[in-house]
């Protein structure tokens, strides 16, 4: 991961036209292929944990809101909590404990996190109708494709914009934690709208940052192997979070 995180805030290279650079296209194709396979794996895991393995992961119940409306709710079992927090533990371990990470290790980290997040997303299938999950996924994929294309083709340096988005993400996390205790539907709506905007921006920013990474690694195949996995992971997290917030805003609950 250290190789991937060495990206500096330098301006976008102008010596080569990155839109037609063969090496860059190969690098980005590797990232997108890994991202696509990761999403497929996550969908398969969500299907398993919302069906055959649902009782191991989740506890379904009905909750009465302050308005008197009764809605379905899904809580985690002990195993479910472990699976839900395991991706964060893996990221912290790889970031603060491992001194160096090679391409193979980075790939293992990526597939482990994707599998675990997919397993915890069985809640989505249990809470929302299949039609709304499918339609929201298509909307997310379309938006992601357009935003990533903007990040890939723009000549404007998005570094400053990215710093603003990271600050917004921190605020979003804090607000989400606070709302766990408040249980405010209005606050949840505001958080979801902000989440859509922040992760939409992060898709473009992370795509451009991957371009910068490619050029700054200077053809180092080992470092680019690491960057491919961590680049796919960043875009995967952007996609999943954008999908979740859109589903909260527009999804139909069971």
C-alpha positions, 0 to 999 in steps of 0.5 A: 500500500505504501507504493500506492499512497506515494501519490503527490499533489503534482499537476497532471503530466502534459508531456503525454496525452493520457487519453491515448496512452496505451500503458495507462489504458492497460493499467486502468483496464486492470483496475476496472476489471478487478472492480467489476469482478469484485462487484460480481463477487459481492453480489453473490455473497449478498445473495448467500447471506440474504438466503441460505446463510441469513440466520447466521448473519442477521436477525430480522425484526419489526420496529415501530417508528415515532410516527407509528409506522411499523417497518422491517429492520435487520440487525446483526448476529455476533457473526454478522458484527464480526463480518461487518467490522472485519474489512476495517480491521484488515485495512488498519492492519495492512496500513499500520502493521505491515511494513511493505506489501507486494502485489500478491498481498494487496490482491489478497487484501482486496478480495478479502475486503470485497468478500466480507463487504458483500456478505454484510450487504445481505441486509440490502436484499432483506430490507429492499425489494429486488426491483429497487435494488436492481434499478438502483444498481443500474443507476449507480453503475451509469452514474459511476461510469460517467463520473469516472470518465470525467475524472479520466478525461479532465485536464483540471487538477482535482487535488484541492477538490479531493481534499474538500471531499475528504473533509466532507467524508469525515463530517459525514461519518461523524453525523452518521454516528450521531444519528445512530443515537438520535434516530432522526429521519430528516437527518438521515435524509440529509446524510444520504443526500450529502453522501451521494454528492461526496461519493460522486465527487470521490469517483472522479477524484480517485480516477484521476488520482489513479492516473497520477499514480501510473505516471509517478510509479514510472513503469515499476511493475511491482508497484503498479501491481499493488496500485491496481488492487488498491485503486480497485478497492478505492473505486469499489468503496466509492461505488458501494457507498454511492449505491447505499446512499442512493438506495436509502433515498430511492429504494422501496423497502419490503 
